[in-house]
C-alpha cells in the first residue's frame, strides 16, 4: 500500500516557499494484547455514549467542543480549527537555524518524513544540501491536528526529516536527582579506571547496524504464549512470587576488578553481532546495597 500523506503544506523561511507532504517515519510493533474479564475471559469492549441519555453515539454524530464554562461548550469543526490561523495550519515556519549538537536529545519527540510536493523538488533539494553543508538544523513551528509543535528540520541522507520537539516547559528539571559530582576527582574516578573503561568501549565499538537489533522481549512473550497453549494453560493466571530480600552488602565497588573482568570477556572487534548482555561483567548495582 502506498504511503499516505498525513499533512500537506509548505516549508517557509525568508521568502523561500517549499511545497511538501508529511509522512509518518515510524511504525509500532507492540504486542497486541486484548483486555479480558477475568471472571469468564470474555473480551472487554468500550463504547461511546451520551452521558445524559446513556445511549451509544456513532462517529457520524460526534463533534468537538471546548468547555468555556462548566457544562457549556463551543463547538469547533475542523474548518473552525483551520480558520483560527490558516497560515499556521499549512506552513512549517522556520524560525532559526542552529547547530544540531545544541539541542539535547531530551527535546526530540516524534519523527516524520518530508517529501517535496509537485513543483517543489529543486528547492527541497536546495534546503537539504544547505542544511548538510552548514551542519545546521532548522527550528520551526507547525500545527498538526489541534496542536502547534516546535520541530527540527534535519538532513538525513537524501531526506529532510521533521522531528517534533518538546517545549522547554515540558522538560522536567533534574535538580532533584542525586547525581554524581560533575568532575572526575569529585566523583572519585581515577585515571586508571577511566582508561580501562575507554578500552572496554573501544573493544565493543562497531559500525551502527540497526537491522541487527529487534524486540527480543516480544519474542520471549510469544514463546511463553506458545508454551502455555501447548500445556493447556490458556486460562491460568500466573501470580507474582514473593520478592526475595536483597542481601546486604558494602557500597564499596572494586571498579578496577570489574573493568578487568569485562575486558577479559569483551567480544572480538571483528564480530558483526551486537554484544549480548550475558557477555558483560557483573554490574556494580548488583554488588551494592
KEVO-742538 format. One record per residue: residue number from 1; residue in three letters; chain; x, y, z of N, C-alpha, C in turn. Coordinates in steps of 0.1 Angstrom, whole numbers. Layout:
! KEVO-742538
- pos|code|unit|nx|ny|nz|cax|cay|caz|cx|cy|cz
- NUM|ALA|A|X|Y|Z|X|Y|Z|X|Y|Z
...
END
This chain:
! KEVO-742538
- pos|code|unit|nx|ny|nz|cax|cay|caz|cx|cy|cz
- 1|UNK|A|8|-12|0|0|0|0|9|12|0
- 2|UNK|A|5|22|-9|13|34|-10|12|42|3
- 3|UNK|A|23|49|7|23|58|19|12|69|17
- 4|UNK|A|5|72|28|-5|83|27|0|95|35
- 5|UNK|A|-1|106|28|4|119|35|-5|122|46
- 6|UNK|A|1|125|58|-6|129|70|-9|144|70
- 7|UNK|A|-2|152|62|-3|166|62|3|172|49
- 8|UNK|A|-3|182|44|2|189|32|3|204|34
- 9|UNK|A|14|209|30|16|224|32|29|228|26
- 10|UNK|A|36|236|33|49|241|28|59|245|39
- 11|UNK|A|72|244|36|82|249|45|84|263|41
- 12|UNK|A|86|272|50|87|286|47|99|292|56
- 13|UNK|A|108|299|49|118|307|56|122|318|47
- 14|UNK|A|123|330|53|125|342|44|114|343|34
- 15|UNK|A|118|344|21|109|344|10|108|330|3
- 16|UNK|A|115|320|9|115|307|3|102|299|7
- 17|UNK|A|96|293|-3|84|285|-1|86|272|-7
- 18|UNK|A|86|261|1|88|247|-4|76|239|-2
- 19|UNK|A|68|236|-12|56|227|-10|60|213|-6
- 20|UNK|A|55|208|5|59|194|10|47|186|14
- 21|UNK|A|49|174|16|39|165|22|46|157|33
- 22|UNK|A|39|155|44|44|149|56|39|134|57
- 23|UNK|A|49|125|60|46|111|62|51|106|75
- 24|UNK|A|45|96|81|50|90|93|63|83|90
- 25|UNK|A|73|85|99|86|79|97|87|66|106
- 26|UNK|A|78|63|114|79|51|123|66|43|122
- 27|UNK|A|67|30|126|56|21|128|58|13|140
- 28|UNK|A|48|12|148|49|5|161|47|-10|159
- 29|UNK|A|54|-18|166|52|-33|166|50|-38|180
- 30|UNK|A|41|-32|187|38|-36|201|30|-49|201
- 31|UNK|A|31|-56|212|22|-68|214|8|-64|214
- 32|UNK|A|0|-71|206|-15|-68|206|-22|-76|216
- 33|UNK|A|-23|-70|228|-30|-77|239|-44|-72|241
- 34|UNK|A|-53|-82|242|-67|-79|244|-71|-79|259
- 35|UNK|A|-79|-69|263|-83|-68|277|-95|-78|279
- 36|UNK|A|-94|-86|289|-104|-97|292|-110|-95|306
- 37|UNK|A|-122|-100|307|-129|-100|320|-124|-113|327
- 38|UNK|A|-117|-112|339|-111|-123|345|-121|-133|350
- 39|UNK|A|-133|-130|351|-144|-139|356|-147|-150|345
- 40|UNK|A|-148|-146|332|-151|-156|322|-142|-154|310
- 41|UNK|A|-132|-145|311|-122|-143|300|-128|-139|287
- 42|UNK|A|-139|-132|288|-145|-126|276|-139|-112|273
- 43|UNK|A|-137|-108|260|-131|-95|257|-139|-84|263
- 44|UNK|A|-132|-74|268|-138|-62|273|-138|-51|262
- 45|UNK|A|-150|-46|260|-152|-36|249|-155|-22|255
- 46|UNK|A|-153|-12|246|-156|2|250|-166|7|240
- 47|UNK|A|-174|16|245|-183|23|235|-185|37|239
- 48|UNK|A|-188|45|229|-190|60|231|-205|61|234
- 49|UNK|A|-208|69|245|-222|70|248|-224|84|253
- 50|UNK|A|-237|89|252|-241|102|256|-243|101|271
- 51|UNK|A|-235|110|278|-235|110|293|-249|114|299
- 52|UNK|A|-257|121|291|-270|125|296|-281|114|295
- 53|UNK|A|-281|107|283|-291|97|280|-286|83|282
- 54|UNK|A|-272|81|282|-267|68|283|-267|60|270
- 55|UNK|A|-272|66|260|-273|59|247|-260|60|239
- 56|UNK|A|-257|49|231|-245|49|223|-245|59|212
- 57|UNK|A|-233|65|209|-233|76|199|-223|71|188
- 58|UNK|A|-228|72|175|-219|68|164|-209|79|161
- 59|UNK|A|-199|75|153|-189|85|150|-195|97|142
- 60|UNK|A|-205|94|133|-210|104|125|-217|115|133
- 61|UNK|A|-221|112|145|-228|122|154|-219|129|164
- 62|UNK|A|-206|126|163|-197|132|172|-190|145|166
- 63|UNK|A|-190|155|174|-183|168|170|-174|172|182
- 64|UNK|A|-165|181|180|-155|185|190|-160|198|196
- 65|UNK|A|-157|200|209|-162|212|216|-152|216|227
- 66|UNK|A|-151|229|230|-143|234|240|-152|239|252
- 67|UNK|A|-149|234|264|-157|238|275|-152|251|281
- 68|UNK|A|-160|262|278|-156|275|283|-162|278|296
- 69|UNK|A|-172|271|301|-178|272|314|-182|258|318
- 70|UNK|A|-185|255|330|-190|242|334|-202|238|326
- 71|UNK|A|-200|227|318|-211|221|310|-216|230|299
- 72|UNK|A|-208|240|295|-211|249|284|-200|248|274
- 73|UNK|A|-203|245|261|-193|242|251|-194|251|239
- 74|UNK|A|-183|254|233|-183|260|220|-179|249|210
- 75|UNK|A|-188|246|200|-185|236|190|-175|241|180
- 76|UNK|A|-164|233|178|-154|236|169|-152|225|158
- 77|UNK|A|-155|229|146|-154|219|135|-139|220|130
- 78|UNK|A|-136|210|121|-122|210|115|-120|223|108
- 79|UNK|A|-130|229|101|-129|241|94|-126|253|104
- 80|UNK|A|-133|253|115|-130|263|125|-116|263|130
- 81|UNK|A|-111|251|133|-97|249|137|-87|254|127
- 82|UNK|A|-91|252|114|-82|257|103|-83|272|102
- 83|UNK|A|-95|278|102|-97|292|101|-91|300|112
- 84|UNK|A|-89|294|124|-83|301|135|-69|308|131
- 85|UNK|A|-62|301|123|-49|306|117|-45|297|105
- 86|UNK|A|-50|301|94|-49|293|82|-34|291|79
- 87|UNK|A|-26|302|80|-11|300|76|-4|291|86
- 88|UNK|A|-8|291|99|-1|282|108|-4|267|106
- 89|UNK|A|-16|265|100|-20|251|98|-15|245|85
- 90|UNK|A|-9|254|77|-5|250|63|10|252|61
- 91|UNK|A|17|257|71|31|261|70|40|256|81
- 92|UNK|A|52|250|76|62|247|86|71|259|85
- 93|UNK|A|70|268|96|76|281|96|90|280|103
- 94|UNK|A|101|281|96|114|280|102|117|294|109
- 95|UNK|A|120|293|122|123|305|130|138|308|130
- 96|UNK|A|146|297|130|161|299|131|168|286|127
- 97|UNK|A|181|288|124|190|276|122|200|275|133
- 98|UNK|A|201|263|139|211|262|150|219|249|148
- 99|UNK|A|230|248|155|238|236|155|231|224|161
- 100|UNK|A|231|213|154|223|202|159|227|198|173
- 101|UNK|A|240|199|176|245|195|189|240|203|201
- 102|UNK|A|234|215|197|229|224|208|215|220|213
- 103|UNK|A|209|211|206|195|206|210|197|193|217
- 104|UNK|A|195|192|230|196|180|238|186|169|233
- 105|UNK|A|190|157|234|182|146|229|168|145|237
- 106|UNK|A|168|150|249|155|150|257|144|158|250
- 107|UNK|A|148|167|241|138|175|234|131|168|222
- 108|UNK|A|138|158|216|133|151|204|121|142|208
- 109|UNK|A|111|142|199|99|135|203|95|125|192
- 110|UNK|A|90|130|180|84|121|170|89|125|156
- 111|UNK|A|95|115|148|100|119|135|89|117|124
- 112|UNK|A|90|126|114|82|125|102|91|127|90
- 113|UNK|A|88|120|79|95|123|66|88|135|59
- 114|UNK|A|96|143|53|90|154|45|94|150|30
- 115|UNK|A|85|151|21|88|148|7|83|160|-1
- 116|UNK|A|90|164|-12|85|175|-20|72|172|-26
- 117|UNK|A|63|182|-26|51|181|-34|54|186|-48
- 118|UNK|A|44|186|-56|45|190|-70|52|203|-72
- 119|UNK|A|62|204|-80|69|216|-82|79|220|-72
- 120|UNK|A|81|212|-61|90|216|-50|103|209|-49
- 121|UNK|A|106|200|-59|118|191|-59|131|199|-58
- 122|UNK|A|133|209|-66|146|216|-67|148|224|-54
- 123|UNK|A|138|231|-50|140|240|-38|141|231|-25
- 124|UNK|A|134|219|-25|136|210|-14|150|205|-14
- 125|UNK|A|156|201|-25|170|197|-26|179|208|-21
- 126|UNK|A|176|220|-25|184|231|-21|185|233|-6
- 127|UNK|A|173|232|1|173|233|16|180|221|22
- 128|UNK|A|178|209|16|185|197|22|200|199|21
- 129|UNK|A|206|203|9|220|204|8|225|216|16
- 130|UNK|A|217|226|18|222|237|26|223|233|41
- 131|UNK|A|213|225|46|214|220|59|226|211|61
- 132|UNK|A|229|203|51|240|194|51|254|201|52
- 133|UNK|A|255|211|43|268|218|42|270|227|54
- 134|UNK|A|260|233|59|261|242|70|262|235|84
- 135|UNK|A|258|222|84|258|214|96|248|220|106
- 136|UNK|A|237|225|101|226|231|109|213|223|108
- 137|UNK|A|204|226|118|191|221|117|182|233|118
- 138|UNK|A|170|232|111|161|243|112|151|241|123
- 139|UNK|A|149|252|131|140|251|142|127|258|137
- 140|UNK|A|116|251|137|104|256|131|91|254|140
- 141|UNK|A|80|259|136|67|256|142|58|251|132
- 142|UNK|A|49|242|136|39|236|127|27|231|135
- 143|UNK|A|15|233|129|3|228|136|0|215|130
- 144|UNK|A|-1|204|138|-5|191|134|-18|188|142
- 145|UNK|A|-29|186|135|-42|184|141|-46|196|149
- 146|UNK|A|-46|196|162|-50|207|170|-39|213|179
- 147|UNK|A|-27|209|176|-16|214|185|-5|220|177
- 148|UNK|A|0|231|181|12|237|175|25|231|181
- 149|UNK|A|33|225|172|45|218|177|58|227|174
- 150|UNK|A|67|226|183|81|231|179|87|219|172
- 151|UNK|A|95|221|162|101|210|155|115|213|149
- 152|UNK|A|122|203|146|135|205|140|135|198|126
- 153|UNK|A|140|205|116|142|200|103|156|196|101
- 154|UNK|A|158|182|99|171|177|99|174|170|86
- 155|UNK|A|186|172|80|190|165|68|195|151|72
- 156|UNK|A|188|140|67|192|127|70|193|120|56
- 157|UNK|A|206|117|52|208|111|39|202|120|28
- 158|UNK|A|193|114|21|187|122|10|173|128|14
- 159|UNK|A|170|128|27|157|132|32|158|144|41
- 160|UNK|A|147|152|42|145|161|52|136|155|62
- 161|UNK|A|140|153|75|132|147|85|127|158|94
- 162|UNK|A|114|159|96|108|168|106|107|160|119
- 163|UNK|A|113|165|130|112|158|143|106|168|152
- 164|UNK|A|94|164|157|88|173|167|96|174|180
- 165|UNK|A|96|186|186|104|188|198|95|191|209
- 166|UNK|A|99|188|221|92|192|233|95|207|236
- 167|UNK|A|86|214|242|89|228|246|97|227|259
- 168|UNK|A|104|238|261|113|238|273|105|236|286
- 169|UNK|A|92|241|286|84|240|298|80|225|301
- 170|UNK|A|81|217|290|77|203|292|89|194|297
- 171|UNK|A|101|199|297|112|192|302|113|194|317
- 172|UNK|A|113|183|325|114|184|339|128|187|343
- 173|UNK|A|129|194|354|142|198|360|149|185|366
- 174|UNK|A|162|184|365|169|173|370|176|177|383
- 175|UNK|A|172|188|389|179|193|401|177|184|413
- 176|UNK|A|165|177|413|162|168|425|169|155|424
- 177|UNK|A|175|152|412|181|139|411|195|139|419
- 178|UNK|A|197|127|425|210|126|432|221|121|423
- 179|UNK|A|227|130|416|237|126|405|251|127|411
- 180|UNK|A|261|119|406|275|121|410|280|134|406
- 181|UNK|A|290|139|413|296|152|410|301|153|396
- 182|UNK|A|302|165|390|304|166|376|319|164|372
- 183|UNK|A|328|165|381|342|163|378|347|149|382
- 184|UNK|A|357|143|375|362|130|378|367|130|393
- 185|UNK|A|374|140|397|380|140|410|370|139|421
- 186|UNK|A|359|148|419|349|148|429|341|135|429
- 187|UNK|A|339|129|418|332|116|417|340|104|421
- 188|UNK|A|353|106|424|362|96|429|366|86|418
- 189|UNK|A|367|91|405|371|83|394|386|85|392
- 190|UNK|A|394|74|391|408|75|389|411|75|374
- 191|UNK|A|423|80|370|427|79|356|428|65|351
- 192|UNK|A|432|55|360|433|41|356|419|36|353
- 193|UNK|A|409|39|361|395|34|359|390|40|346
- 194|UNK|A|392|53|343|388|59|331|394|52|318
- 195|UNK|A|407|50|319|414|44|307|409|30|305
- 196|UNK|A|407|22|315|402|9|313|388|9|308
- 197|UNK|A|379|18|312|366|20|307|366|24|292
- 198|UNK|A|375|33|289|377|36|275|381|25|266
- 199|UNK|A|390|16|272|395|4|264|383|-5|262
- 200|UNK|A|374|-7|272|363|-15|271|353|-10|260
- 201|UNK|A|351|3|260|342|9|250|348|7|236
- 202|UNK|A|361|9|235|368|7|222|367|-7|217
- 203|UNK|A|368|-17|226|367|-31|223|354|-35|218
- 204|UNK|A|343|-28|223|330|-31|220|324|-22|209
- 205|UNK|A|332|-13|203|328|-4|193|327|-11|179
- 206|UNK|A|317|-8|172|315|-13|158|306|-3|150
- 207|UNK|A|305|-6|137|296|2|129|281|1|133
- 208|UNK|A|274|11|132|259|11|135|252|3|125
- 209|UNK|A|246|-8|129|238|-17|120|224|-19|127
- 210|UNK|A|215|-10|124|202|-10|131|194|-23|128
- 211|UNK|A|196|-29|117|188|-41|113|192|-53|122
- 212|UNK|A|203|-53|129|206|-65|137|199|-64|151
- 213|UNK|A|192|-53|154|186|-52|167|171|-54|165
- 214|UNK|A|164|-61|174|150|-62|173|144|-65|187
- 215|UNK|A|131|-65|189|125|-66|202|125|-81|206
- 216|UNK|A|136|-85|213|137|-99|218|127|-102|229
- 217|UNK|A|123|-91|236|113|-94|247|99|-98|241
- 218|UNK|A|95|-92|230|83|-96|223|84|-111|219
- 219|UNK|A|96|-115|214|98|-129|210|96|-138|222
- 220|UNK|A|102|-134|234|101|-142|246|86|-143|251
- 221|UNK|A|78|-132|250|64|-133|254|57|-142|245
- 222|UNK|A|59|-141|232|52|-150|222|56|-165|224
- 223|UNK|A|69|-167|228|73|-181|231|66|-186|243
- 224|UNK|A|63|-177|253|56|-181|265|42|-184|262
- 225|UNK|A|36|-176|253|22|-178|248|21|-192|242
- 226|UNK|A|30|-195|233|30|-208|227|32|-220|237
- 227|UNK|A|40|-218|247|42|-228|257|30|-230|265
- 228|UNK|A|23|-219|269|10|-220|277|-1|-227|269
- 229|UNK|A|-1|-224|256|-11|-230|247|-9|-246|247
- 230|UNK|A|4|-249|245|8|-263|244|5|-271|257
- 231|UNK|A|7|-264|268|5|-270|281|-10|-270|286
- 232|UNK|A|-19|-264|277|-33|-263|281|-35|-253|293
- 233|UNK|A|-27|-243|294|-28|-233|305|-33|-220|300
- 234|UNK|A|-41|-220|290|-46|-207|284|-54|-199|294
- 235|UNK|A|-60|-205|303|-69|-197|313|-62|-197|327
- 236|UNK|A|-49|-200|328|-42|-200|340|-36|-186|343
- 237|UNK|A|-40|-180|354|-34|-166|358|-22|-168|367
- 238|UNK|A|-10|-165|362|2|-167|370|3|-155|380
- 239|UNK|A|4|-158|392|6|-148|403|20|-145|406
- 240|UNK|A|23|-134|411|37|-130|414|42|-137|426
- 241|UNK|A|54|-141|426|61|-147|437|66|-137|447
- 242|UNK|A|66|-140|460|72|-130|469|86|-126|466
- 243|UNK|A|89|-114|466|102|-109|463|112|-113|474
- 244|UNK|A|123|-118|470|134|-122|479|141|-110|484
- 245|UNK|A|144|-109|497|151|-97|502|165|-97|497
- 246|UNK|A|170|-86|492|183|-85|487|193|-86|498
- 247|UNK|A|204|-93|496|214|-95|506|221|-82|508
- 248|UNK|A|223|-78|521|230|-66|524|245|-68|521
- 249|UNK|A|251|-57|515|265|-58|512|271|-44|512
- 250|UNK|A|284|-43|511|290|-30|512|288|-22|499
- 251|UNK|A|288|-9|500|286|0|489|299|2|481
- 252|UNK|A|310|-4|487|323|-2|480|324|-12|469
- 253|UNK|A|327|-6|457|328|-15|445|342|-14|439
- 254|UNK|A|348|-25|437|361|-25|431|360|-24|416
- 255|UNK|A|359|-11|411|357|-9|396|368|-15|388
- 256|UNK|A|380|-14|393|392|-19|385|390|-34|383
- 257|UNK|A|386|-42|393|383|-56|391|372|-59|381
- 258|UNK|A|361|-51|382|350|-52|373|354|-49|359
- 259|UNK|A|362|-39|357|367|-35|343|376|-45|338
- 260|UNK|A|385|-50|346|394|-61|342|386|-73|337
- 261|UNK|A|376|-77|345|368|-88|342|361|-86|329
- 262|UNK|A|356|-74|327|348|-70|315|358|-71|303
- 263|UNK|A|370|-65|304|379|-65|293|383|-80|289
- 264|UNK|A|383|-89|299|386|-102|296|375|-109|288
- 265|UNK|A|363|-104|290|351|-110|283|346|-103|271
- 266|UNK|A|353|-92|267|347|-84|256|348|-91|243
- 267|UNK|A|338|-89|235|337|-96|222|348|-92|212
- 268|UNK|A|352|-100|203|362|-97|193|357|-86|185
- 269|UNK|A|366|-76|181|361|-65|173|357|-69|159
- 270|UNK|A|361|-80|154|357|-85|141|343|-90|140
- 271|UNK|A|337|-93|152|323|-98|153|313|-87|148
- 272|UNK|A|304|-92|139|294|-82|134|281|-83|143
- 273|UNK|A|281|-91|153|269|-92|161|270|-83|173
- 274|UNK|A|258|-78|177|257|-69|188|261|-76|201
- 275|UNK|A|268|-70|210|272|-76|223|260|-80|231
- 276|UNK|A|260|-92|236|249|-97|244|251|-93|259
- 277|UNK|A|240|-92|266|241|-88|280|249|-98|288
- 278|UNK|A|247|-111|285|254|-121|293|269|-121|291
- 279|UNK|A|275|-114|281|289|-113|279|296|-103|288
- 280|UNK|A|287|-94|293|293|-83|301|295|-88|316
- 281|UNK|A|303|-80|323|306|-84|336|295|-80|345
- 282|UNK|A|295|-85|357|285|-82|367|285|-67|369
- 283|UNK|A|274|-61|370|272|-46|371|274|-42|385
- 284|UNK|A|279|-30|388|282|-25|401|269|-26|410
- 285|UNK|A|257|-23|403|245|-22|411|242|-36|418
- 286|UNK|A|247|-46|412|244|-60|417|252|-62|430
- 287|UNK|A|262|-54|431|271|-57|443|270|-47|454
- 288|UNK|A|261|-37|451|260|-26|461|247|-28|468
- 289|UNK|A|245|-21|479|233|-23|487|221|-18|480
END
